[in-house]
Amino acid sequence: MPNLHSDHGPTASAATPRPLVLTGLAVWAIASGGGFLWLLSSSATPGPTSVPEPTWPQDSRIVPDSARANLVLLVHPHCPCSQASIAELSEIMACCNGLVAAHVLFLKPSQMPDGCKVTDLWHRAASIPGTHVRADAEGREACRFGALTSGQVVLYDREGLLNFSGGITIARGHRGESTGRQAIVDWLTRRTAKRSSEVVFGCPLFSDRALAGKGTR
């Protein structure tokens, strides 16, 4: 009967050296961990902000509701982070029904076709009761309200005085009870708020070239 047992070990092609496997696993772990930390850092990094005018901009084409406070949310139509901002706006409007009129302005650069501005974000915003949605040609209104980052919110009282400026999310693309959202709700419901400004988490509304052209830094 033939001897089926081989005295030879695995061939080089059939076996992978153990140190090589461990090295590969280590490289993968480091890369994965680094990527996770980068995403975590990115989501927690606020966007640029500027100081809005203390009163409702006189040259704005947005007509404020004279019977209640007015909230303006500036959004880039293709910013994935702003899905959370729209969701938080929905929470604010549900808590403060009848106390505030919301105006959501979607940036529309000149090179953007008309159909591209009406995204899922647009439809979500338009479905929120008490909310008015319109395109912001060339970001002119964003500049008037001092917005540089998608998700920027400004809140004015009936007299047109600024009461809050900032973001309403806890991080980029993350929902949750943020200090910004709570400050707006507190002011609208009790006329008191612990904060009048907050950082904004979102994508830039303008490119560096566009900012330079507008004379804004």
N, C-alpha and C positions, 0 to 999 in steps of 0.2 A: 504494500500500500504506500503510495507516495507521501512524502512528508510535506504537509501543508504549512508548517510553521516556518516563518522567515527569520533568519538571524539578523537581518538588516533593519535599522530603524527607519523612521519616515524619511522620505526624500525631501530635498530642499524645496521642491515645488509644492509639496503636500503640507508642509508645516511652516508656520510663521514664528519667527523667534519671539519669545515672550517679552524681552525688553522693547522690541519694536511695537508690540501691541500696547504695552503700558505707556510708551511715549505718545502713541497716537491718541490714546484715551486722555492723557494729560493735556495735550494740545487742544483737543476738542472741548474739554472741560473749561480751560482757560478762555477759549474763544467764546463759548456759550456764556460764561459768567461775565466776560467783558461786554458782550452784546447786551445782556440783561441790565448791567449797571449803566450802560450808555442810554438805553431806553428809559430807565428809571430817572436818570439825571435830566434827560431831554424833557420828559413829561412834567418834571418839577421846575423847569426853567421858565420864568415868565418872559413875555415879550416886551418890546419897548413901549413906553408910554410918554405922553406929554401932558401938560396942564391945560385942561379945557378952559374956555372963557367962563367967568363966574355967572354970566347971564346967558339966556337963550340967544344964539347968534342972530343978529338982525338981518343978515343976508341969506339965512337959510330958507330954502323953498319948502321945508316941512312946516305945515301949519299946526301949531300945538293946540291941544284941546284946552280951551280956557276954563272949563268946568272942573278939571282934575289935574293931577300931576302928570307929567309926560316923561316916559322912559324911551331912550333911543339906544338900540343895539346895532353896532356896525359889524358886518360879517363879510368875509370873502366866500363866494359861492362854492369854492372847491376846497375849503379848509375842513379836514376831517375832525379836527379838534372842536370845531364849533357845533357839532352835533350835541355835545354836552351843554353848550351855552343855550341852545334852543330849548333843550329839555328843561334846564333850570329856569328859563324864562316862563315856560309853561307852568312850573310850580309857583312862581311869583304871581302870575296872573290868576291862578286858581285861589291862592291865599288872599289876594287883594282885589277881588272882583269888584269892579266899579270904581275903584280908587285911583286907577292909573290908566292912561292910554299908552300903548306900546307901539313904537315905530321901528321896524326892522329894515335896515338899509343894506342891500347887497351891492358890493362893489361891482362896477361894470367898466373895465378898461375899454378904450376905443377899439382895440383889436379883437375884442371878444364878441363873437356872433351873438345876436339877440337870444337865440335859442339856448345858448350855453349858460345863461344866467339863471334860468328857471330849473334849478336842481332839486333833489330830494329835500335839501335843507329849506329851500324856498317854500315848497309845499307844506313842510312840517310847521314852519313859522306861520304861514297863512292859515293854518287850521286852528291856531290858538285864539280863543275868543278875546275880543278887545284889542287885537293886534293888526296893524296896518303894515303891509309889505310893499316895498318899491325898490327899483334899481337906483344905484348911486353912480351916475355917469362920471367917469374919471376920478371917482373918490372925492368929489368936491365937498359933499356933506361930511364925509369922514374928516377932512381937513378942518372944516368949520367947527366940528365938535372935538377936535384934538385927538382923533383916534389913529393909532399906528398899527394896532394889532387886532386881528379878527377875534371878536368876542368882547370888545370894549363896550361898556355900558355907561351912559350918563343919565342922571335922573334930575329933573327940574320940577319945582313946585308950580302952582297955578300962576304965580307972579313971574315965573321965568327965572328963578334963582336956582343955581346949581346946588344940589344936596348930596350927590354921590357921583363918583367917577371910578371906574375900575372893572374888574372881572367878577363873574358869578360862579366860577367853577373852582374845584379844589386842586386841579392839575389839568394838563392838556388832555382833553378827551375823556376826562373822568368826572362822573357825577357824584354828588354828595352834598351835605349841608355845609356850604362854604360861608366864610365870614362876609363876603360880598353880598351873597343872596340874603343872608340874615339881616344885614344892615339895611337893605332896601325894604324888606318886609317890615322891620321894626319902625322905620321912618314912615312908611305908608300907613301902618295900622295904629301906631302910637305917637308918631311925630318925634320919636327919639331913636337914636342910633349910636352905637359905640364907635363906629368908623365912618368916615366920609370918603375914604378912598381905599383902593385895594389893587393888587397887582393883577395883570391880565395874562391868562394862559391861552395861547393860540398862535396861529401862523401870522407872519407879517402881511399887512394889507398891501403894502407897496414894496417894490424892489428898491435897491439902493439907488439905481439910476432915476427911478420915478421920484424918490425922496429928494434927490439932488435937484431935479427939475422944479420941485415945489418949494425948494429953499428950506426944507425941513431936515433936521438931523437929530 
